Amino acid sequence: MRPSGLSGRRVLVTGAAGGIGRAVLEALLAEGMRVIATDLDVSGIAAADHLRALPLDVTDSAAVDALVARVEAEEGPIDACASLAGILATGLVSETDDAAWRRVFAVNTDGVFHLGRAMARVMAPRGHGAIVVVSSNAAGIPRHAMAAYAASKAATTMFARCLGLELAPHGIRCNVVAPGSTLTPMQTGMWADEQGAARVIAGLPEQFKTGIPLGKLATPEDIADAVAFLLSDRAGHITMADLYIDGGATLRG
């Protein structure tokens, strides 16, 4: 099998403290990458060889620029980036206040913009790099009582694809991974009881939500494997892709 080419490369990961972000961190360490892991609170990230944890609020554009400059100065050029910082918000549009709407977009969309812009500025002059943005399958299908979240992820997905178009002439690839229902605290926090997983898998017709044809939830590792692949040399001719990993739930690729 063709080598992944990831070993020894530096990767910046946002949203790395838990859920899918933690799985991505571990997958990239296993590939031999030198990982700079960021989140609002990095105290729970265990120390490991080739791992450096730094706090970061992606909604603060100046903080993002400063962290990228610090990493480049202290660790060396950033070769890859996995953008995972995100939050979930639920509720009917009629019950969503301005502050809640803006907070979701500040993290899920503005944060990805801040990071993508910073990466473009340092990667483009070097003529190489790879970026993966973790979005959601909710970006491509309406979700009941999830308008703010779905809209923020739809904007993020299109931003990432436009970024990929701009960076392609510089040899930089930018792709999107769109998870569906994944076994993380974000998912289980929406369940009312122990039947939550079964209901998600079967589908929720009262919410116009299809079930999962594969009959199971994704694991964080399922998503992390896709991120690692898209960052690797094995995906060397893939850019601007929007890869759905949802067991067929949205009936699209």
Residue pairs with C-beta under 8 A, 6 or more apart in sequence:
2 233
2 234
3 233
4 31
4 228
4 229
4 232
4 233
4 234
5 232
5 233
5 234
6 28
6 31
6 32
6 33
6 80
6 228
6 231
6 232
6 233
7 31
7 32
7 33
8 32
8 33
8 34
9 33
9 34
9 79
9 80
10 33
10 34
10 35
10 36
10 71
10 75
10 76
10 77
10 78
10 79
10 80
11 28
11 33
11 34
11 35
11 36
11 78
11 79
11 80
11 81
11 82
11 231
12 36
12 38
12 68
12 71
12 78
12 80
12 81
12 82
12 115
12 119
13 21
13 24
13 25
13 28
13 35
13 36
13 37
13 38
13 81
13 82
13 84
14 21
14 38
14 39
14 56
14 58
14 82
14 83
14 84
14 85
14 111
14 115
15 21
15 38
15 39
15 58
15 83
15 84
15 85
15 86
15 134
16 22
16 24
16 25
16 35
16 37
16 38
16 39
16 42
16 45
16 53
16 84
17 37
17 39
17 40
17 41
17 42
17 44
17 45
18 39
18 44
18 184
18 185
19 182
19 184
19 185
19 186
19 220
20 84
20 134
20 179
20 182
20 184
20 220
20 223
20 224
21 39
21 84
21 85
22 45
22 220
23 219
23 220
23 221
23 223
23 224
24 82
24 84
24 134
24 220
24 223
24 224
24 227
24 228
25 35
25 37
25 45
25 51
26 224
27 221
27 224
27 225
27 227
27 228
28 35
28 82
28 224
28 227
28 228
28 231
29 35
29 48
29 50
29 51
31 228
31 232
32 50
33 50
33 80
34 50
34 51
34 75
35 50
35 51
35 52
36 52
36 53
36 54
36 71
36 75
36 78
37 45
37 51
37 52
37 53
37 54
38 53
38 54
38 55
38 56
38 58
38 67
38 85
39 45
39 53
39 55
39 56
39 85
40 55
40 56
40 57
41 55
42 53
42 54
42 55
45 51
45 53
52 75
54 67
54 70
54 71
56 63
56 64
56 67
57 63
58 64
58 85
58 107
58 110
58 111
58 112
58 114
58 115
59 106
59 107
59 110
59 111
59 114
60 114
61 110
61 114
61 117
64 111
64 114
64 115
64 118
65 114
65 118
68 78
68 118
68 119
68 122
71 78
72 78
72 122
77 122
77 126
78 119
78 122
78 123
78 129
79 128
79 129
79 130
80 129
80 130
80 131
80 132
80 231
81 115
81 119
81 129
81 130
81 131
81 132
82 131
82 132
82 134
82 227
82 231
83 111
83 112
83 115
83 116
83 131
83 132
83 133
83 134
84 134
85 107
85 111
85 112
85 115
86 107
86 108
86 111
86 134
86 136
86 153
87 103
87 104
87 107
87 108
88 149
88 186
88 189
88 190
89 96
89 100
89 103
89 104
89 146
89 148
89 149
90 145
90 146
90 149
90 190
91 100
91 145
91 148
92 145
92 147
93 147
96 147
96 148
100 148
101 148
104 148
104 149
104 152
105 148
105 151
105 152
105 155
108 149
108 152
108 153
108 156
109 152
109 155
109 156
109 159
112 133
112 156
112 159
112 160
113 159
116 131
116 133
116 159
116 160
116 163
116 174
119 129
119 131
120 163
120 166
120 167
120 172
123 129
123 131
123 167
123 170
123 172
124 167
124 170
124 172
127 170
127 171
127 172
128 170
128 171
128 172
129 167
129 171
129 172
129 173
130 172
130 173
130 174
130 175
130 230
130 231
130 232
130 235
131 160
131 163
131 164
131 167
131 172
131 173
131 174
131 175
132 174
132 175
132 176
132 177
132 227
132 230
132 231
133 156
133 157
133 160
133 174
133 175
133 176
133 177
134 176
134 177
134 178
134 179
134 223
134 227
135 153
135 156
135 157
135 160
135 176
135 177
135 178
135 242
136 149
136 150
136 153
136 178
136 179
136 180
137 178
137 179
137 180
137 244
137 246
137 249
137 250
138 146
138 149
138 150
138 153
138 154
139 150
139 153
139 154
139 156
139 157
139 178
140 154
140 157
140 178
140 242
140 244
140 250
140 252
141 150
141 250
142 150
142 208
143 149
143 150
143 207
143 209
144 207
144 208
144 209
145 207
153 178
157 176
157 178
157 242
160 174
160 175
160 176
161 174
161 176
161 240
161 242
163 174
164 173
164 174
164 175
164 239
164 240
165 240
167 173
167 174
168 239
168 240
173 230
173 235
173 236
173 238
173 239
174 239
174 240
175 230
175 235
175 238
175 239
175 240
175 241
175 242
175 243
176 241
176 242
176 243
177 223
177 226
177 227
177 230
177 243
177 245
178 242
178 243
178 244
178 245
178 246
179 218
179 223
179 245
179 246
180 212
180 218
180 244
180 245
180 246
180 247
180 249
180 250
181 187
181 200
181 212
181 217
181 218
181 246
181 249
182 217
182 218
182 219
182 220
182 222
182 223
183 197
183 217
183 218
183 219
183 220
184 220
187 200
187 217
188 196
190 196
191 197
191 199
191 200
197 217
200 211
200 212
200 217
201 211
201 212
201 215
201 216
201 217
202 211
203 209
203 210
203 211
203 212
210 249
210 250
210 251
211 249
212 246
212 247
212 248
212 249
213 247
213 248
213 249
214 247
214 248
215 247
216 247
217 247
218 245
218 246
218 247
222 245
223 245
226 243
226 245
229 235
230 238
230 241
230 243
243 253
244 250
244 252
244 253
